[in-house]
């Protein structure tokens, strides 16, 4: 699988990643947590934490989300109850959506 690069991401995506990186760094500092302490909690290297805080697109999204959770940044929901409700709502929605997406084959009527 290819990894995202700066050239393949939209401006919106790049700005959102930069914002999340800044939020993680600010929340970590607000908690008086060092980069080394966050790295230890995450089970990653100090270089990875620095990459997260710079908005490096090559850091696994799960690692970035876990860093956000550790420093107290809510993702998608403020707490577990809201996340469970969102999960149930999306599960209900997926039951009414088509099983497959994509182009339908259209047979052209070329009998003139």
N, C-alpha and C positions, 0 to 999 in steps of 0.2 A: 504494500500500500504506500502511496506517495504521501509525504508530509507536506503540510501547508508551508508556503514560502510567502515572503512579502509581496511578490508579484502575483500570487494567486488569490490573495485576500482583498476583499473590498475595503474601502476607506472606513466604512462603518465598523467592520470587524476589527480592524487595526485600532481604531479609537476605543472600542469596547474592551479589547484586551489590555490596552494601556491604562484605561480607567480601573479595571479590576486589579491590575498590578499595583497601581498607586494606592488603591483601597487596602490591599493586603499589607503593603509596606506601612501605611499610616496606622492601621489597626494593630500591627505587630508592635510598632513603636509606642502606641498608646498604652499597650499592656506591658511596657518595659521588658519586652522579650527580645533577645538578641537573635540575629540571623542563625547563629550556631544552635541556639535552643530550638528554634523552629525547625531547623534541619534535623535535629535529633528526634523531635516529635513526629516528623514526617517520615523518618527513616531514609533520608536522602543526604546528599553532600551539600556543603555550604555553597558550592558553585550552582547547584540546582536552585537553592533558595534565591540566590542573586539573580539567576535567570528568570525565575518567577516574578521577582520584583522589577525586572526590566521589561516584562511583557514578552519574553522570548516565546515564539510560537512553537518551538520544538519540545517544550516541556509537556508531558502528558496531561491531558485535561483533568484526569482523576487526581493527579498530584496537585494541580492548581486548585481544584475544588476542595481538596482536603486541607490545603494551606488556608484557604478562605474560612473553612469551618473551624479550624483550630484557633484562628484569631478572632472569630465571632462574626464573620460576615455571612448573613443569611443568603442562601442561593435558592431561588425559585419560591421559597416560603420562609416565614419567620420562625417556624418551629415544626416539630415532627407531626403534630396534628394537622396543620395546614398542608404539609407535604403529603400526608396520607389522603386528605380530601382531594387534593389536586390529582394524585395518582388514580383515585377512584373515578373522578370526573373524566380523565383522559381514557381510562379503560372503557367507560361507557361510550365515549365518543368513538373509539376505535371499533366498537361492535357495529356501528352503523355506517362506517366508511367502507369503501370497496376493498376487497382483499388484495387486489393488485392495482398498481397504477402504471401509467405509461400510455403509449399510443395504441389506439384501436386500429386494427387493420381495416381499411376501407377499400372495398372492391369497386373500382371505377366502372361505371356503366358506359362502355365505349361502343355500344351498338347503335350507330347513327343510322 
